[in-house]
Amino acid sequence: MLRHVLVGLAGAVMAVGVAAAAPAFTFSSIEGGEISLETYRGGPVLVVNTASRCGYTYQYAGLQQLYDTYRARGLVVLAVPSDAFNQELSSNDKVKEFCEVTYGLTIPMTEMTEVKGAGAHPLFAWLKATQGFEPSWNFNKVLLDAEGEYVESWGSGAKPMSPEVTGRIEGVLAGG
């Protein structure tokens, strides 16, 4: 019910052409507890749908490097593991272990989450309703600014440390 209300609200905002910040979405953390996007307000957030058995899985290293490079300036990189494209491991525990052992990840991670279709997490439903964005594959990236407003999205081929991604993040960090 709440998801439908948020999607309806997002659709109404889009219909009148008003930019809107992402509502205070929450995710279940792979570490236990919750991750609230509201706690990240004040700095940009790069949300990335991930999978452990994808040809782009190597990008985890770049996501960690991006986080290490910009976190002191306020950037959060949020990994959202998903089996939307049938390339994720079978459990949250296996995903967590794989990411820690293989990539030494310290970026925040959600539990395995639906990112497209009727069962999409409310953030991804909001992105589709307001921006027309829905992940087309693993490792799609969405940048939200310090107020939670959509800035830009990139497909799987955009590497985390590429000039197109880092340049846009630096622009947001500089207030633009």
Stockholm file with secondary structure:
# STOCKHOLM 1.0

chainA/1-176         MLRHVLVGLAGAVMAVGVAAAAPAFTFSSIEGGEISLETYRGGPVLVVNTASRCGYTYQYAGLQQLYDTYRARGLVVLAVPSDAFNQELSSNDKVKEFCEVTYGLTIPMTEMTEVKGAGAHPLFAWLKATQGFEPSWNFNKVLLDAEGEYVESWGSGAKPMSPEVTGRIEGVLAGG
#=GR chainA/1-176 SS CHHHHHHHHHHHHHHTTCCCBCCCCEEEBTTSSEEEGGGGTTSCEEEEEECTTSTTTTHHHHHHHHHHHHGGGTCEEEEEECCTTSCSCSSHHHHHHHHHHHHCCCSCBBSSCCCSSTTCCHHHHHHHHHHCCCCSSTTCEEEECTTSBEEEEECTTSCTTSHHHHHHHHHHHTTC
#=GC SS_cons         CHHHHHHHHHHHHHHTTCCCBCCCCEEEBTTSSEEEGGGGTTSCEEEEEECTTSTTTTHHHHHHHHHHHHGGGTCEEEEEECCTTSCSCSSHHHHHHHHHHHHCCCSCBBSSCCCSSTTCCHHHHHHHHHHCCCCSSTTCEEEECTTSBEEEEECTTSCTTSHHHHHHHHHHHTTC
//
